[in-house]
Amino acid sequence: MARFHIRSRGSHVLASMLCVMVYTACESEVIKQVRMLPPSSVQRTNLEHGEFKTWMLSTEIFLEVWGPPTFEHRENTTFFVVRTGKEVNYMPSFRVALGETPAGWNSEMIHHEGRFLAYADRGELLGFINDRFVYRERMSAEQLEQIRKRWEQEERFKLNLDKGPPYP
């Protein structure tokens, strides 16, 4: 009986070690990218020069440089990972027509809480994962207003469980 206990215990340890190794090896791209955020001064310079590199700009830098957005929205979002050469873009699923896929998509997706800032005066819709810039689309103030109305309508019909925790 003691022999079985030792083997069982050994297999648990082995299984635990294997899980840690697999997790480390398969660490998500989101976690890897968040580590590479440059200092605020570099982010500010890049933003002021119009260099919108995914994962290299924080939400705070946009708020500091551009000011408060016309409106803001948070929701759990599926992002299509679209690769064009060396560049990787993250297209939120709500910007793709139902049943279609974005050009350049190769079946890779991530699901994460997305934060979106809309600047109607600049004609910009920005998307963030973990407060890191991942999406930008230029559009008219009218298009941004349509998105805002759609989000407000969806918010009205969400159940309390769908809404998740309140944000500060």
C-alpha positions as CSV (number, residue, x, y, z in Angstrom):
1,M,0.0,0.0,0.0
2,A,2.8,2.4,0.8
3,R,4.4,1.7,-2.5
4,F,1.2,2.8,-4.3
5,H,1.1,6.0,-2.3
6,I,4.6,6.9,-3.2
7,R,4.0,6.3,-6.9
8,S,0.8,8.3,-6.8
9,R,2.5,11.1,-5.0
10,G,5.4,11.0,-7.5
11,S,3.0,11.2,-10.4
12,H,1.3,14.2,-8.9
13,V,4.6,16.0,-8.6
14,L,5.5,15.0,-12.1
15,A,2.2,16.1,-13.5
16,S,2.5,19.5,-11.6
17,M,6.0,20.0,-13.0
18,L,4.8,19.2,-16.5
19,C,1.9,21.7,-16.2
20,V,4.3,24.4,-15.2
21,M,6.6,23.7,-18.1
22,V,3.7,23.6,-20.6
23,Y,2.4,26.9,-19.2
24,T,5.8,28.6,-19.4
25,A,6.3,27.3,-23.0
26,C,2.9,28.3,-24.1
27,E,2.7,31.7,-22.4
28,S,0.2,33.8,-24.3
29,E,1.3,36.4,-26.7
30,V,-0.7,38.9,-24.6
31,I,1.5,38.3,-21.6
32,K,4.7,38.3,-23.6
33,Q,3.9,41.6,-25.3
34,V,2.9,43.4,-22.1
35,R,6.4,43.0,-20.8
36,M,7.9,45.1,-23.6
37,L,6.3,48.4,-22.8
38,P,8.8,51.2,-23.3
39,P,9.2,54.1,-20.9
40,S,6.6,56.9,-20.9
41,S,9.0,59.4,-22.6
42,V,9.5,57.1,-25.5
43,Q,5.8,56.3,-25.8
44,R,5.0,60.0,-25.7
45,T,7.5,60.7,-28.5
46,N,6.2,57.9,-30.6
47,L,2.6,59.0,-30.2
48,E,3.4,62.7,-31.0
49,H,5.2,61.5,-34.2
50,G,2.3,59.3,-35.2
51,E,4.0,56.0,-34.6
52,F,1.2,53.6,-33.6
53,K,3.0,50.4,-32.8
54,T,0.8,47.7,-31.2
55,W,1.7,46.8,-27.6
56,M,4.1,49.8,-27.5
57,L,1.7,52.5,-26.2
58,S,-0.3,52.5,-23.0
59,T,-3.8,53.9,-22.5
60,E,-2.4,56.4,-20.0
61,I,-0.2,58.0,-22.8
62,F,-3.2,58.5,-25.0
63,L,-5.1,60.1,-22.2
64,E,-2.2,62.3,-21.3
65,V,-1.4,63.4,-24.8
66,W,-4.8,63.5,-26.4
67,G,-7.0,64.1,-23.4
68,P,-10.2,62.4,-22.5
69,P,-12.0,60.5,-25.3
70,T,-15.4,61.4,-26.6
71,F,-16.6,58.1,-25.1
72,E,-15.1,55.0,-23.7
73,H,-16.3,51.4,-23.6
74,R,-15.1,48.1,-22.0
75,E,-16.2,44.6,-22.8
76,N,-14.9,41.1,-23.2
77,T,-13.9,41.0,-26.8
78,T,-12.7,38.4,-29.3
79,F,-9.8,39.8,-31.4
80,F,-8.8,38.4,-34.7
81,V,-5.0,38.2,-34.9
82,V,-4.2,39.5,-38.4
83,R,-0.6,39.2,-39.7
84,T,0.6,41.2,-42.6
85,G,4.3,40.6,-43.1
86,K,6.1,41.3,-39.8
87,E,3.2,43.4,-38.5
88,V,0.6,41.9,-36.2
89,N,-2.8,43.6,-35.9
90,Y,-5.7,42.8,-33.6
91,M,-9.2,43.3,-35.1
92,P,-12.1,43.3,-32.6
93,S,-14.8,41.0,-33.8
94,F,-17.5,43.7,-33.6
95,R,-15.7,45.5,-36.5
96,V,-16.1,42.4,-38.8
97,A,-19.4,41.6,-40.4
98,L,-21.1,38.5,-39.0
99,G,-19.9,35.4,-40.8
100,E,-16.9,37.1,-42.4
101,T,-13.2,37.2,-41.4
102,P,-10.7,40.1,-41.9
103,A,-8.2,39.9,-44.7
104,G,-4.9,38.3,-43.6
105,W,-6.5,36.3,-40.8
106,N,-5.1,32.8,-40.3
107,S,-7.5,31.4,-37.7
108,E,-5.6,32.9,-34.7
109,M,-7.9,34.6,-32.1
110,I,-7.6,35.9,-28.5
111,H,-10.4,36.7,-26.1
112,H,-9.7,39.3,-23.6
113,E,-11.2,42.3,-21.9
114,G,-11.0,45.1,-24.4
115,R,-11.0,48.8,-23.6
116,F,-12.0,51.2,-26.4
117,L,-11.4,54.9,-26.6
118,A,-13.2,56.9,-29.3
119,Y,-12.0,60.4,-30.3
120,A,-14.7,61.9,-32.6
121,D,-12.7,65.1,-33.1
122,R,-9.7,63.1,-34.4
123,G,-11.8,60.4,-36.1
124,E,-10.1,57.6,-34.2
125,L,-11.3,54.4,-32.5
126,L,-8.6,52.8,-30.4
127,G,-8.5,49.4,-28.8
128,F,-6.5,48.2,-25.8
129,I,-5.8,44.9,-24.1
130,N,-4.3,45.1,-20.6
131,D,-4.1,48.9,-21.2
132,R,-1.8,48.3,-24.2
133,F,-2.6,49.6,-27.6
134,V,-3.6,46.9,-30.1
135,Y,-6.1,48.4,-32.5
136,R,-6.7,51.6,-34.4
137,E,-9.3,52.5,-37.0
138,R,-9.9,55.9,-38.5
139,M,-13.6,56.7,-39.1
140,S,-16.0,59.6,-39.2
141,A,-17.7,61.1,-36.2
142,E,-21.0,59.7,-37.5
143,Q,-19.5,56.1,-37.6
144,L,-18.2,56.5,-34.1
145,E,-21.6,57.7,-33.0
146,Q,-23.2,54.6,-34.5
147,I,-20.8,52.4,-32.5
148,R,-21.6,54.3,-29.3
149,K,-25.3,53.9,-29.8
150,R,-24.8,50.2,-30.5
151,W,-22.8,49.7,-27.3
152,E,-25.4,51.6,-25.3
153,Q,-28.2,49.4,-26.7
154,E,-26.2,46.2,-26.0
155,E,-25.5,47.5,-22.4
156,R,-29.3,48.0,-21.7
157,F,-30.0,44.3,-22.5
158,K,-27.1,42.7,-20.7
159,L,-27.9,40.7,-17.6
160,N,-26.0,41.6,-14.4
161,L,-23.9,38.4,-14.8
162,D,-22.9,39.5,-18.3
163,K,-21.7,42.9,-17.1
164,G,-18.9,41.6,-14.9
165,P,-17.3,43.5,-12.1
166,P,-17.8,47.2,-11.8
167,Y,-14.9,49.4,-13.0
168,P,-13.4,52.1,-10.8
